[in-house]
Amino acid sequence: MTPNEYLDAAKQALNITSDYELAKRLEIPRSYVPSIRSGKRHVPVDTAFRLAITLNLDPALVVADLECQREAQGKRGDFWKGFLSRAALVAALVCTLASNFSVMPGNELARVGGKKRRFQYA
């Protein structure tokens, strides 16, 4: 998502319409939002975290996405692109593991790789 898309999504999530109100909610100076929208200012890391929390997204991924866009050229941009691709791989792995490993409520049995296993708690 672009910075403008993050800002618009946050406004929608907060059910507000003005950039002034968005700046208040994000606890940034009101001049920042128009500056971010016009590309004169990048999204500060603390603001990226607030946007991520507002949108119920992983803050590290939002920061990486915005930094990748800001540092599109050069080694720093390559670092953020690599971070995003590794994060996507980790997310896919977690989803795969979650689908193969499920604990049944009220029972200490779980399925691991299709086999039932009994857990022992310390």
Phi and psi restraints in degrees (range 20) as a CNS / XPLOR table:
assign (resid 1 and name C) (resid 2 and name N)
       (resid 2 and name CA) (resid 2 and name C) 1.0 -80.8 20.0 2
assign (resid 2 and name N) (resid 2 and name CA)
       (resid 2 and name C) (resid 3 and name N) 1.0 164.4 20.0 2
assign (resid 2 and name C) (resid 3 and name N)
       (resid 3 and name CA) (resid 3 and name C) 1.0 -54.6 20.0 2
assign (resid 3 and name N) (resid 3 and name CA)
       (resid 3 and name C) (resid 4 and name N) 1.0 -41.6 20.0 2
assign (resid 3 and name C) (resid 4 and name N)
       (resid 4 and name CA) (resid 4 and name C) 1.0 -62.3 20.0 2
assign (resid 4 and name N) (resid 4 and name CA)
       (resid 4 and name C) (resid 5 and name N) 1.0 -38.2 20.0 2
assign (resid 4 and name C) (resid 5 and name N)
       (resid 5 and name CA) (resid 5 and name C) 1.0 -66.8 20.0 2
assign (resid 5 and name N) (resid 5 and name CA)
       (resid 5 and name C) (resid 6 and name N) 1.0 -39.0 20.0 2
assign (resid 5 and name C) (resid 6 and name N)
       (resid 6 and name CA) (resid 6 and name C) 1.0 -62.7 20.0 2
assign (resid 6 and name N) (resid 6 and name CA)
       (resid 6 and name C) (resid 7 and name N) 1.0 -45.0 20.0 2
assign (resid 6 and name C) (resid 7 and name N)
       (resid 7 and name CA) (resid 7 and name C) 1.0 -62.5 20.0 2
assign (resid 7 and name N) (resid 7 and name CA)
       (resid 7 and name C) (resid 8 and name N) 1.0 -45.1 20.0 2
assign (resid 7 and name C) (resid 8 and name N)
       (resid 8 and name CA) (resid 8 and name C) 1.0 -64.4 20.0 2
assign (resid 8 and name N) (resid 8 and name CA)
       (resid 8 and name C) (resid 9 and name N) 1.0 -41.0 20.0 2
assign (resid 8 and name C) (resid 9 and name N)
       (resid 9 and name CA) (resid 9 and name C) 1.0 -64.3 20.0 2
assign (resid 9 and name N) (resid 9 and name CA)
       (resid 9 and name C) (resid 10 and name N) 1.0 -38.3 20.0 2
assign (resid 9 and name C) (resid 10 and name N)
       (resid 10 and name CA) (resid 10 and name C) 1.0 -65.3 20.0 2
assign (resid 10 and name N) (resid 10 and name CA)
       (resid 10 and name C) (resid 11 and name N) 1.0 -41.5 20.0 2
assign (resid 10 and name C) (resid 11 and name N)
       (resid 11 and name CA) (resid 11 and name C) 1.0 -60.9 20.0 2
assign (resid 11 and name N) (resid 11 and name CA)
       (resid 11 and name C) (resid 12 and name N) 1.0 -42.0 20.0 2
assign (resid 11 and name C) (resid 12 and name N)
       (resid 12 and name CA) (resid 12 and name C) 1.0 -66.2 20.0 2
assign (resid 12 and name N) (resid 12 and name CA)
       (resid 12 and name C) (resid 13 and name N) 1.0 -44.1 20.0 2
assign (resid 12 and name C) (resid 13 and name N)
       (resid 13 and name CA) (resid 13 and name C) 1.0 -63.6 20.0 2
assign (resid 13 and name N) (resid 13 and name CA)
       (resid 13 and name C) (resid 14 and name N) 1.0 -34.2 20.0 2
assign (resid 13 and name C) (resid 14 and name N)
       (resid 14 and name CA) (resid 14 and name C) 1.0 -87.6 20.0 2
assign (resid 14 and name N) (resid 14 and name CA)
       (resid 14 and name C) (resid 15 and name N) 1.0 -4.8 20.0 2
assign (resid 14 and name C) (resid 15 and name N)
       (resid 15 and name CA) (resid 15 and name C) 1.0 59.2 20.0 2
assign (resid 15 and name N) (resid 15 and name CA)
       (resid 15 and name C) (resid 16 and name N) 1.0 47.5 20.0 2
assign (resid 15 and name C) (resid 16 and name N)
       (resid 16 and name CA) (resid 16 and name C) 1.0 -126.5 20.0 2
assign (resid 16 and name N) (resid 16 and name CA)
       (resid 16 and name C) (resid 17 and name N) 1.0 163.7 20.0 2
assign (resid 16 and name C) (resid 17 and name N)
       (resid 17 and name CA) (resid 17 and name C) 1.0 -119.1 20.0 2
assign (resid 17 and name N) (resid 17 and name CA)
       (resid 17 and name C) (resid 18 and name N) 1.0 -17.6 20.0 2
assign (resid 17 and name C) (resid 18 and name N)
       (resid 18 and name CA) (resid 18 and name C) 1.0 -104.4 20.0 2
assign (resid 18 and name N) (resid 18 and name CA)
       (resid 18 and name C) (resid 19 and name N) 1.0 146.5 20.0 2
assign (resid 18 and name C) (resid 19 and name N)
       (resid 19 and name CA) (resid 19 and name C) 1.0 -67.4 20.0 2
assign (resid 19 and name N) (resid 19 and name CA)
       (resid 19 and name C) (resid 20 and name N) 1.0 -31.0 20.0 2
assign (resid 19 and name C) (resid 20 and name N)
       (resid 20 and name CA) (resid 20 and name C) 1.0 -61.3 20.0 2
assign (resid 20 and name N) (resid 20 and name CA)
       (resid 20 and name C) (resid 21 and name N) 1.0 -46.5 20.0 2
assign (resid 20 and name C) (resid 21 and name N)
       (resid 21 and name CA) (resid 21 and name C) 1.0 -65.7 20.0 2
assign (resid 21 and name N) (resid 21 and name CA)
       (resid 21 and name C) (resid 22 and name N) 1.0 -37.2 20.0 2
assign (resid 21 and name C) (resid 22 and name N)
       (resid 22 and name CA) (resid 22 and name C) 1.0 -62.1 20.0 2
assign (resid 22 and name N) (resid 22 and name CA)
       (resid 22 and name C) (resid 23 and name N) 1.0 -44.0 20.0 2
assign (resid 22 and name C) (resid 23 and name N)
       (resid 23 and name CA) (resid 23 and name C) 1.0 -60.6 20.0 2
assign (resid 23 and name N) (resid 23 and name CA)
       (resid 23 and name C) (resid 24 and name N) 1.0 -41.2 20.0 2
assign (resid 23 and name C) (resid 24 and name N)
       (resid 24 and name CA) (resid 24 and name C) 1.0 -61.9 20.0 2
assign (resid 24 and name N) (resid 24 and name CA)
       (resid 24 and name C) (resid 25 and name N) 1.0 -44.7 20.0 2
assign (resid 24 and name C) (resid 25 and name N)
       (resid 25 and name CA) (resid 25 and name C) 1.0 -66.9 20.0 2
assign (resid 25 and name N) (resid 25 and name CA)
       (resid 25 and name C) (resid 26 and name N) 1.0 -34.2 20.0 2
assign (resid 25 and name C) (resid 26 and name N)
       (resid 26 and name CA) (resid 26 and name C) 1.0 -85.1 20.0 2
assign (resid 26 and name N) (resid 26 and name CA)
       (resid 26 and name C) (resid 27 and name N) 1.0 -3.5 20.0 2
assign (resid 26 and name C) (resid 27 and name N)
       (resid 27 and name CA) (resid 27 and name C) 1.0 58.5 20.0 2
assign (resid 27 and name N) (resid 27 and name CA)
       (resid 27 and name C) (resid 28 and name N) 1.0 48.1 20.0 2
assign (resid 27 and name C) (resid 28 and name N)
       (resid 28 and name CA) (resid 28 and name C) 1.0 -127.4 20.0 2
assign (resid 28 and name N) (resid 28 and name CA)
       (resid 28 and name C) (resid 29 and name N) 1.0 158.5 20.0 2
assign (resid 28 and name C) (resid 29 and name N)
       (resid 29 and name CA) (resid 29 and name C) 1.0 -58.2 20.0 2
assign (resid 29 and name N) (resid 29 and name CA)
       (resid 29 and name C) (resid 30 and name N) 1.0 143.1 20.0 2
assign (resid 29 and name C) (resid 30 and name N)
       (resid 30 and name CA) (resid 30 and name C) 1.0 -62.4 20.0 2
assign (resid 30 and name N) (resid 30 and name CA)
       (resid 30 and name C) (resid 31 and name N) 1.0 -21.9 20.0 2
assign (resid 30 and name C) (resid 31 and name N)
       (resid 31 and name CA) (resid 31 and name C) 1.0 -75.3 20.0 2
assign (resid 31 and name N) (resid 31 and name CA)
       (resid 31 and name C) (resid 32 and name N) 1.0 -15.6 20.0 2
assign (resid 31 and name C) (resid 32 and name N)
       (resid 32 and name CA) (resid 32 and name C) 1.0 -66.4 20.0 2
assign (resid 32 and name N) (resid 32 and name CA)
       (resid 32 and name C) (resid 33 and name N) 1.0 -42.4 20.0 2
assign (resid 32 and name C) (resid 33 and name N)
       (resid 33 and name CA) (resid 33 and name C) 1.0 -60.5 20.0 2
assign (resid 33 and name N) (resid 33 and name CA)
       (resid 33 and name C) (resid 34 and name N) 1.0 -50.7 20.0 2
assign (resid 33 and name C) (resid 34 and name N)
       (resid 34 and name CA) (resid 34 and name C) 1.0 -62.2 20.0 2
assign (resid 34 and name N) (resid 34 and name CA)
       (resid 34 and name C) (resid 35 and name N) 1.0 -34.3 20.0 2
assign (resid 34 and name C) (resid 35 and name N)
       (resid 35 and name CA) (resid 35 and name C) 1.0 -67.1 20.0 2
assign (resid 35 and name N) (resid 35 and name CA)
       (resid 35 and name C) (resid 36 and name N) 1.0 -38.3 20.0 2
assign (resid 35 and name C) (resid 36 and name N)
       (resid 36 and name CA) (resid 36 and name C) 1.0 -66.9 20.0 2
assign (resid 36 and name N) (resid 36 and name CA)
       (resid 36 and name C) (resid 37 and name N) 1.0 -44.1 20.0 2
assign (resid 36 and name C) (resid 37 and name N)
       (resid 37 and name CA) (resid 37 and name C) 1.0 -60.6 20.0 2
assign (resid 37 and name N) (resid 37 and name CA)
       (resid 37 and name C) (resid 38 and name N) 1.0 -37.2 20.0 2
assign (resid 37 and name C) (resid 38 and name N)
       (resid 38 and name CA) (resid 38 and name C) 1.0 -84.5 20.0 2
assign (resid 38 and name N) (resid 38 and name CA)
       (resid 38 and name C) (resid 39 and name N) 1.0 -8.1 20.0 2
assign (resid 38 and name C) (resid 39 and name N)
       (resid 39 and name CA) (resid 39 and name C) 1.0 87.5 20.0 2
assign (resid 39 and name N) (resid 39 and name CA)
       (resid 39 and name C) (resid 40 and name N) 1.0 4.7 20.0 2
assign (resid 39 and name C) (resid 40 and name N)
       (resid 40 and name CA) (resid 40 and name C) 1.0 -76.5 20.0 2
assign (resid 40 and name N) (resid 40 and name CA)
       (resid 40 and name C) (resid 41 and name N) 1.0 -21.2 20.0 2
assign (resid 40 and name C) (resid 41 and name N)
       (resid 41 and name CA) (resid 41 and name C) 1.0 -135.7 20.0 2
assign (resid 41 and name N) (resid 41 and name CA)
       (resid 41 and name C) (resid 42 and name N) 1.0 142.7 20.0 2
assign (resid 41 and name C) (resid 42 and name N)
       (resid 42 and name CA) (resid 42 and name C) 1.0 -88.3 20.0 2
assign (resid 42 and name N) (resid 42 and name CA)
       (resid 42 and name C) (resid 43 and name N) 1.0 165.6 20.0 2
assign (resid 42 and name C) (resid 43 and name N)
       (resid 43 and name CA) (resid 43 and name C) 1.0 -77.1 20.0 2
assign (resid 43 and name N) (resid 43 and name CA)
       (resid 43 and name C) (resid 44 and name N) 1.0 118.7 20.0 2
assign (resid 43 and name C) (resid 44 and name N)
       (resid 44 and name CA) (resid 44 and name C) 1.0 -62.5 20.0 2
assign (resid 44 and name N) (resid 44 and name CA)
       (resid 44 and name C) (resid 45 and name N) 1.0 152.7 20.0 2
assign (resid 44 and name C) (resid 45 and name N)
       (resid 45 and name CA) (resid 45 and name C) 1.0 -58.7 20.0 2
assign (resid 45 and name N) (resid 45 and name CA)
       (resid 45 and name C) (resid 46 and name N) 1.0 -42.8 20.0 2
assign (resid 45 and name C) (resid 46 and name N)
       (resid 46 and name CA) (resid 46 and name C) 1.0 -64.5 20.0 2
assign (resid 46 and name N) (resid 46 and name CA)
       (resid 46 and name C) (resid 47 and name N) 1.0 -34.2 20.0 2
assign (resid 46 and name C) (resid 47 and name N)
       (resid 47 and name CA) (resid 47 and name C) 1.0 -71.1 20.0 2
assign (resid 47 and name N) (resid 47 and name CA)
       (resid 47 and name C) (resid 48 and name N) 1.0 -37.1 20.0 2
assign (resid 47 and name C) (resid 48 and name N)
       (resid 48 and name CA) (resid 48 and name C) 1.0 -61.3 20.0 2
assign (resid 48 and name N) (resid 48 and name CA)
       (resid 48 and name C) (resid 49 and name N) 1.0 -39.9 20.0 2
assign (resid 48 and name C) (resid 49 and name N)
       (resid 49 and name CA) (resid 49 and name C) 1.0 -63.5 20.0 2
assign (resid 49 and name N) (resid 49 and name CA)
       (resid 49 and name C) (resid 50 and name N) 1.0 -43.3 20.0 2
assign (resid 49 and name C) (resid 50 and name N)
       (resid 50 and name CA) (resid 50 and name C) 1.0 -63.8 20.0 2
assign (resid 50 and name N) (resid 50 and name CA)
       (resid 50 and name C) (resid 51 and name N) 1.0 -40.1 20.0 2
assign (resid 50 and name C) (resid 51 and name N)
       (resid 51 and name CA) (resid 51 and name C) 1.0 -61.3 20.0 2
assign (resid 51 and name N) (resid 51 and name CA)
       (resid 51 and name C) (resid 52 and name N) 1.0 -45.2 20.0 2
assign (resid 51 and name C) (resid 52 and name N)
       (resid 52 and name CA) (resid 52 and name C) 1.0 -61.0 20.0 2
assign (resid 52 and name N) (resid 52 and name CA)
       (resid 52 and name C) (resid 53 and name N) 1.0 -44.5 20.0 2
assign (resid 52 and name C) (resid 53 and name N)
       (resid 53 and name CA) (resid 53 and name C) 1.0 -64.5 20.0 2
assign (resid 53 and name N) (resid 53 and name CA)
       (resid 53 and name C) (resid 54 and name N) 1.0 -41.7 20.0 2
assign (resid 53 and name C) (resid 54 and name N)
       (resid 54 and name CA) (resid 54 and name C) 1.0 -60.6 20.0 2
assign (resid 54 and name N) (resid 54 and name CA)
       (resid 54 and name C) (resid 55 and name N) 1.0 -38.5 20.0 2
assign (resid 54 and name C) (resid 55 and name N)
       (resid 55 and name CA) (resid 55 and name C) 1.0 -92.5 20.0 2
assign (resid 55 and name N) (resid 55 and name CA)
       (resid 55 and name C) (resid 56 and name N) 1.0 2.8 20.0 2
assign (resid 55 and name C) (resid 56 and name N)
       (resid 56 and name CA) (resid 56 and name C) 1.0 58.1 20.0 2
assign (resid 56 and name N) (resid 56 and name CA)
       (resid 56 and name C) (resid 57 and name N) 1.0 45.2 20.0 2
assign (resid 56 and name C) (resid 57 and name N)
       (resid 57 and name CA) (resid 57 and name C) 1.0 -116.5 20.0 2
assign (resid 57 and name N) (resid 57 and name CA)
       (resid 57 and name C) (resid 58 and name N) 1.0 162.8 20.0 2
assign (resid 57 and name C) (resid 58 and name N)
       (resid 58 and name CA) (resid 58 and name C) 1.0 -69.6 20.0 2
assign (resid 58 and name N) (resid 58 and name CA)
       (resid 58 and name C) (resid 59 and name N) 1.0 118.0 20.0 2
assign (resid 58 and name C) (resid 59 and name N)
       (resid 59 and name CA) (resid 59 and name C) 1.0 -56.8 20.0 2
assign (resid 59 and name N) (resid 59 and name CA)
       (resid 59 and name C) (resid 60 and name N) 1.0 -37.6 20.0 2
assign (resid 59 and name C) (resid 60 and name N)
       (resid 60 and name CA) (resid 60 and name C) 1.0 -62.5 20.0 2
assign (resid 60 and name N) (resid 60 and name CA)
       (resid 60 and name C) (resid 61 and name N) 1.0 -38.4 20.0 2
assign (resid 60 and name C) (resid 61 and name N)
       (resid 61 and name CA) (resid 61 and name C) 1.0 -70.3 20.0 2
assign (resid 61 and name N) (resid 61 and name CA)
       (resid 61 and name C) (resid 62 and name N) 1.0 -37.3 20.0 2
assign (resid 61 and name C) (resid 62 and name N)
       (resid 62 and name CA) (resid 62 and name C) 1.0 -66.5 20.0 2
assign (resid 62 and name N) (resid 62 and name CA)
       (resid 62 and name C) (resid 63 and name N) 1.0 -45.5 20.0 2
assign (resid 62 and name C) (resid 63 and name N)
       (resid 63 and name CA) (resid 63 and name C) 1.0 -60.2 20.0 2
assign (resid 63 and name N) (resid 63 and name CA)
       (resid 63 and name C) (resid 64 and name N) 1.0 -46.5 20.0 2
assign (resid 63 and name C) (resid 64 and name N)
       (resid 64 and name CA) (resid 64 and name C) 1.0 -61.3 20.0 2
assign (resid 64 and name N) (resid 64 and name CA)
       (resid 64 and name C) (resid 65 and name N) 1.0 -42.0 20.0 2
assign (resid 64 and name C) (resid 65 and name N)
       (resid 65 and name CA) (resid 65 and name C) 1.0 -61.5 20.0 2
assign (resid 65 and name N) (resid 65 and name CA)
       (resid 65 and name C) (resid 66 and name N) 1.0 -48.6 20.0 2
assign (resid 65 and name C) (resid 66 and name N)
       (resid 66 and name CA) (resid 66 and name C) 1.0 -67.5 20.0 2
assign (resid 66 and name N) (resid 66 and name CA)
       (resid 66 and name C) (resid 67 and name N) 1.0 -39.5 20.0 2
assign (resid 66 and name C) (resid 67 and name N)
       (resid 67 and name CA) (resid 67 and name C) 1.0 -67.9 20.0 2
assign (resid 67 and name N) (resid 67 and name CA)
       (resid 67 and name C) (resid 68 and name N) 1.0 -36.5 20.0 2
assign (resid 67 and name C) (resid 68 and name N)
       (resid 68 and name CA) (resid 68 and name C) 1.0 -61.8 20.0 2
assign (resid 68 and name N) (resid 68 and name CA)
       (resid 68 and name C) (resid 69 and name N) 1.0 -41.0 20.0 2
assign (resid 68 and name C) (resid 69 and name N)
       (resid 69 and name CA) (resid 69 and name C) 1.0 -68.6 20.0 2
assign (resid 69 and name N) (resid 69 and name CA)
       (resid 69 and name C) (resid 70 and name N) 1.0 -38.7 20.0 2
assign (resid 69 and name C) (resid 70 and name N)
       (resid 70 and name CA) (resid 70 and name C) 1.0 -70.8 20.0 2
assign (resid 70 and name N) (resid 70 and name CA)
       (resid 70 and name C) (resid 71 and name N) 1.0 -38.7 20.0 2
assign (resid 70 and name C) (resid 71 and name N)
       (resid 71 and name CA) (resid 71 and name C) 1.0 -104.7 20.0 2
assign (resid 71 and name N) (resid 71 and name CA)
       (resid 71 and name C) (resid 72 and name N) 1.0 47.5 20.0 2
assign (resid 71 and name C) (resid 72 and name N)
       (resid 72 and name CA) (resid 72 and name C) 1.0 -58.0 20.0 2
assign (resid 72 and name N) (resid 72 and name CA)
       (resid 72 and name C) (resid 73 and name N) 1.0 -31.8 20.0 2
assign (resid 72 and name C) (resid 73 and name N)
       (resid 73 and name CA) (resid 73 and name C) 1.0 -107.0 20.0 2
assign (resid 73 and name N) (resid 73 and name CA)
       (resid 73 and name C) (resid 74 and name N) 1.0 147.8 20.0 2
assign (resid 73 and name C) (resid 74 and name N)
       (resid 74 and name CA) (resid 74 and name C) 1.0 94.1 20.0 2
assign (resid 74 and name N) (resid 74 and name CA)
       (resid 74 and name C) (resid 75 and name N) 1.0 -177.1 20.0 2
assign (resid 74 and name C) (resid 75 and name N)
       (resid 75 and name CA) (resid 75 and name C) 1.0 -66.1 20.0 2
assign (resid 75 and name N) (resid 75 and name CA)
       (resid 75 and name C) (resid 76 and name N) 1.0 -37.7 20.0 2
assign (resid 75 and name C) (resid 76 and name N)
       (resid 76 and name CA) (resid 76 and name C) 1.0 -64.9 20.0 2
assign (resid 76 and name N) (resid 76 and name CA)
       (resid 76 and name C) (resid 77 and name N) 1.0 -40.0 20.0 2
assign (resid 76 and name C) (resid 77 and name N)
       (resid 77 and name CA) (resid 77 and name C) 1.0 -63.5 20.0 2
assign (resid 77 and name N) (resid 77 and name CA)
       (resid 77 and name C) (resid 78 and name N) 1.0 -39.2 20.0 2
assign (resid 77 and name C) (resid 78 and name N)
       (resid 78 and name CA) (resid 78 and name C) 1.0 -64.1 20.0 2
assign (resid 78 and name N) (resid 78 and name CA)
       (resid 78 and name C) (resid 79 and name N) 1.0 -38.4 20.0 2
assign (resid 78 and name C) (resid 79 and name N)
       (resid 79 and name CA) (resid 79 and name C) 1.0 -60.3 20.0 2
assign (resid 79 and name N) (resid 79 and name CA)
       (resid 79 and name C) (resid 80 and name N) 1.0 -48.1 20.0 2
assign (resid 79 and name C) (resid 80 and name N)
       (resid 80 and name CA) (resid 80 and name C) 1.0 -67.5 20.0 2
assign (resid 80 and name N) (resid 80 and name CA)
       (resid 80 and name C) (resid 81 and name N) 1.0 -36.0 20.0 2
assign (resid 80 and name C) (resid 81 and name N)
       (resid 81 and name CA) (resid 81 and name C) 1.0 -63.2 20.0 2
assign (resid 81 and name N) (resid 81 and name CA)
       (resid 81 and name C) (resid 82 and name N) 1.0 -42.4 20.0 2
assign (resid 81 and name C) (resid 82 and name N)
       (resid 82 and name CA) (resid 82 and name C) 1.0 -63.6 20.0 2
assign (resid 82 and name N) (resid 82 and name CA)
       (resid 82 and name C) (resid 83 and name N) 1.0 -40.1 20.0 2
assign (resid 82 and name C) (resid 83 and name N)
       (resid 83 and name CA) (resid 83 and name C) 1.0 -60.6 20.0 2
assign (resid 83 and name N) (resid 83 and name CA)
       (resid 83 and name C) (resid 84 and name N) 1.0 -45.9 20.0 2
assign (resid 83 and name C) (resid 84 and name N)
       (resid 84 and name CA) (resid 84 and name C) 1.0 -63.6 20.0 2
assign (resid 84 and name N) (resid 84 and name CA)
       (resid 84 and name C) (resid 85 and name N) 1.0 -40.3 20.0 2
assign (resid 84 and name C) (resid 85 and name N)
       (resid 85 and name CA) (resid 85 and name C) 1.0 -68.8 20.0 2
assign (resid 85 and name N) (resid 85 and name CA)
       (resid 85 and name C) (resid 86 and name N) 1.0 -38.3 20.0 2
assign (resid 85 and name C) (resid 86 and name N)
       (resid 86 and name CA) (resid 86 and name C) 1.0 -67.0 20.0 2
assign (resid 86 and name N) (resid 86 and name CA)
       (resid 86 and name C) (resid 87 and name N) 1.0 -37.8 20.0 2
assign (resid 86 and name C) (resid 87 and name N)
       (resid 87 and name CA) (resid 87 and name C) 1.0 -64.3 20.0 2
assign (resid 87 and name N) (resid 87 and name CA)
       (resid 87 and name C) (resid 88 and name N) 1.0 -38.7 20.0 2
assign (resid 87 and name C) (resid 88 and name N)
       (resid 88 and name CA) (resid 88 and name C) 1.0 -65.5 20.0 2
assign (resid 88 and name N) (resid 88 and name CA)
       (resid 88 and name C) (resid 89 and name N) 1.0 -38.4 20.0 2
assign (resid 88 and name C) (resid 89 and name N)
       (resid 89 and name CA) (resid 89 and name C) 1.0 -65.0 20.0 2
assign (resid 89 and name N) (resid 89 and name CA)
       (resid 89 and name C) (resid 90 and name N) 1.0 -43.6 20.0 2
assign (resid 89 and name C) (resid 90 and name N)
       (resid 90 and name CA) (resid 90 and name C) 1.0 -62.8 20.0 2
assign (resid 90 and name N) (resid 90 and name CA)
       (resid 90 and name C) (resid 91 and name N) 1.0 -42.6 20.0 2
assign (resid 90 and name C) (resid 91 and name N)
       (resid 91 and name CA) (resid 91 and name C) 1.0 -60.9 20.0 2
assign (resid 91 and name N) (resid 91 and name CA)
       (resid 91 and name C) (resid 92 and name N) 1.0 -41.6 20.0 2
assign (resid 91 and name C) (resid 92 and name N)
       (resid 92 and name CA) (resid 92 and name C) 1.0 -64.7 20.0 2
assign (resid 92 and name N) (resid 92 and name CA)
       (resid 92 and name C) (resid 93 and name N) 1.0 -40.6 20.0 2
assign (resid 92 and name C) (resid 93 and name N)
       (resid 93 and name CA) (resid 93 and name C) 1.0 -63.7 20.0 2
assign (resid 93 and name N) (resid 93 and name CA)
       (resid 93 and name C) (resid 94 and name N) 1.0 -43.9 20.0 2
assign (resid 93 and name C) (resid 94 and name N)
       (resid 94 and name CA) (resid 94 and name C) 1.0 -61.8 20.0 2
assign (resid 94 and name N) (resid 94 and name CA)
       (resid 94 and name C) (resid 95 and name N) 1.0 -42.8 20.0 2
assign (resid 94 and name C) (resid 95 and name N)
       (resid 95 and name CA) (resid 95 and name C) 1.0 -62.5 20.0 2
assign (resid 95 and name N) (resid 95 and name CA)
       (resid 95 and name C) (resid 96 and name N) 1.0 -40.9 20.0 2
assign (resid 95 and name C) (resid 96 and name N)
       (resid 96 and name CA) (resid 96 and name C) 1.0 -64.5 20.0 2
assign (resid 96 and name N) (resid 96 and name CA)
       (resid 96 and name C) (resid 97 and name N) 1.0 -45.7 20.0 2
assign (resid 96 and name C) (resid 97 and name N)
       (resid 97 and name CA) (resid 97 and name C) 1.0 -64.3 20.0 2
assign (resid 97 and name N) (resid 97 and name CA)
       (resid 97 and name C) (resid 98 and name N) 1.0 -40.1 20.0 2
assign (resid 97 and name C) (resid 98 and name N)
       (resid 98 and name CA) (resid 98 and name C) 1.0 -62.9 20.0 2
assign (resid 98 and name N) (resid 98 and name CA)
       (resid 98 and name C) (resid 99 and name N) 1.0 -35.9 20.0 2
assign (resid 98 and name C) (resid 99 and name N)
       (resid 99 and name CA) (resid 99 and name C) 1.0 -74.8 20.0 2
assign (resid 99 and name N) (resid 99 and name CA)
       (resid 99 and name C) (resid 100 and name N) 1.0 -25.2 20.0 2
assign (resid 99 and name C) (resid 100 and name N)
       (resid 100 and name CA) (resid 100 and name C) 1.0 -90.7 20.0 2
assign (resid 100 and name N) (resid 100 and name CA)
       (resid 100 and name C) (resid 101 and name N) 1.0 -12.7 20.0 2
assign (resid 100 and name C) (resid 101 and name N)
       (resid 101 and name CA) (resid 101 and name C) 1.0 -128.8 20.0 2
assign (resid 101 and name N) (resid 101 and name CA)
       (resid 101 and name C) (resid 102 and name N) 1.0 105.0 20.0 2
assign (resid 101 and name C) (resid 102 and name N)
       (resid 102 and name CA) (resid 102 and name C) 1.0 -133.6 20.0 2
assign (resid 102 and name N) (resid 102 and name CA)
       (resid 102 and name C) (resid 103 and name N) 1.0 130.4 20.0 2
assign (resid 102 and name C) (resid 103 and name N)
       (resid 103 and name CA) (resid 103 and name C) 1.0 -92.2 20.0 2
assign (resid 103 and name N) (resid 103 and name CA)
       (resid 103 and name C) (resid 104 and name N) 1.0 134.1 20.0 2
assign (resid 103 and name C) (resid 104 and name N)
       (resid 104 and name CA) (resid 104 and name C) 1.0 -90.9 20.0 2
assign (resid 104 and name N) (resid 104 and name CA)
       (resid 104 and name C) (resid 105 and name N) 1.0 129.6 20.0 2
assign (resid 104 and name C) (resid 105 and name N)
       (resid 105 and name CA) (resid 105 and name C) 1.0 -61.5 20.0 2
assign (resid 105 and name N) (resid 105 and name CA)
       (resid 105 and name C) (resid 106 and name N) 1.0 139.5 20.0 2
assign (resid 105 and name C) (resid 106 and name N)
       (resid 106 and name CA) (resid 106 and name C) 1.0 74.7 20.0 2
assign (resid 106 and name N) (resid 106 and name CA)
       (resid 106 and name C) (resid 107 and name N) 1.0 8.5 20.0 2
assign (resid 106 and name C) (resid 107 and name N)
       (resid 107 and name CA) (resid 107 and name C) 1.0 -142.6 20.0 2
assign (resid 107 and name N) (resid 107 and name CA)
       (resid 107 and name C) (resid 108 and name N) 1.0 139.9 20.0 2
assign (resid 107 and name C) (resid 108 and name N)
       (resid 108 and name CA) (resid 108 and name C) 1.0 -89.5 20.0 2
assign (resid 108 and name N) (resid 108 and name CA)
       (resid 108 and name C) (resid 109 and name N) 1.0 16.2 20.0 2
assign (resid 108 and name C) (resid 109 and name N)
       (resid 109 and name CA) (resid 109 and name C) 1.0 -95.2 20.0 2
assign (resid 109 and name N) (resid 109 and name CA)
       (resid 109 and name C) (resid 110 and name N) 1.0 148.7 20.0 2
assign (resid 109 and name C) (resid 110 and name N)
       (resid 110 and name CA) (resid 110 and name C) 1.0 -141.6 20.0 2
assign (resid 110 and name N) (resid 110 and name CA)
       (resid 110 and name C) (resid 111 and name N) 1.0 156.3 20.0 2
assign (resid 110 and name C) (resid 111 and name N)
       (resid 111 and name CA) (resid 111 and name C) 1.0 -97.9 20.0 2
assign (resid 111 and name N) (resid 111 and name CA)
       (resid 111 and name C) (resid 112 and name N) 1.0 125.2 20.0 2
assign (resid 111 and name C) (resid 112 and name N)
       (resid 112 and name CA) (resid 112 and name C) 1.0 -127.5 20.0 2
assign (resid 112 and name N) (resid 112 and name CA)
       (resid 112 and name C) (resid 113 and name N) 1.0 114.1 20.0 2
assign (resid 112 and name C) (resid 113 and name N)
       (resid 113 and name CA) (resid 113 and name C) 1.0 59.0 20.0 2
assign (resid 113 and name N) (resid 113 and name CA)
       (resid 113 and name C) (resid 114 and name N) 1.0 32.8 20.0 2
assign (resid 113 and name C) (resid 114 and name N)
       (resid 114 and name CA) (resid 114 and name C) 1.0 87.2 20.0 2
assign (resid 114 and name N) (resid 114 and name CA)
       (resid 114 and name C) (resid 115 and name N) 1.0 -7.4 20.0 2
assign (resid 114 and name C) (resid 115 and name N)
       (resid 115 and name CA) (resid 115 and name C) 1.0 -107.3 20.0 2
assign (resid 115 and name N) (resid 115 and name CA)
       (resid 115 and name C) (resid 116 and name N) 1.0 144.1 20.0 2
assign (resid 115 and name C) (resid 116 and name N)
       (resid 116 and name CA) (resid 116 and name C) 1.0 -80.1 20.0 2
assign (resid 116 and name N) (resid 116 and name CA)
       (resid 116 and name C) (resid 117 and name N) 1.0 133.0 20.0 2
assign (resid 116 and name C) (resid 117 and name N)
       (resid 117 and name CA) (resid 117 and name C) 1.0 -127.3 20.0 2
assign (resid 117 and name N) (resid 117 and name CA)
       (resid 117 and name C) (resid 118 and name N) 1.0 146.5 20.0 2
assign (resid 117 and name C) (resid 118 and name N)
       (resid 118 and name CA) (resid 118 and name C) 1.0 -102.8 20.0 2
assign (resid 118 and name N) (resid 118 and name CA)
       (resid 118 and name C) (resid 119 and name N) 1.0 129.1 20.0 2
assign (resid 118 and name C) (resid 119 and name N)
       (resid 119 and name CA) (resid 119 and name C) 1.0 -89.3 20.0 2
assign (resid 119 and name N) (resid 119 and name CA)
       (resid 119 and name C) (resid 120 and name N) 1.0 143.7 20.0 2
assign (resid 119 and name C) (resid 120 and name N)
       (resid 120 and name CA) (resid 120 and name C) 1.0 -115.5 20.0 2
assign (resid 120 and name N) (resid 120 and name CA)
       (resid 120 and name C) (resid 121 and name N) 1.0 126.5 20.0 2
assign (resid 120 and name C) (resid 121 and name N)
       (resid 121 and name CA) (resid 121 and name C) 1.0 -92.2 20.0 2
assign (resid 121 and name N) (resid 121 and name CA)
       (resid 121 and name C) (resid 122 and name N) 1.0 138.5 20.0 2
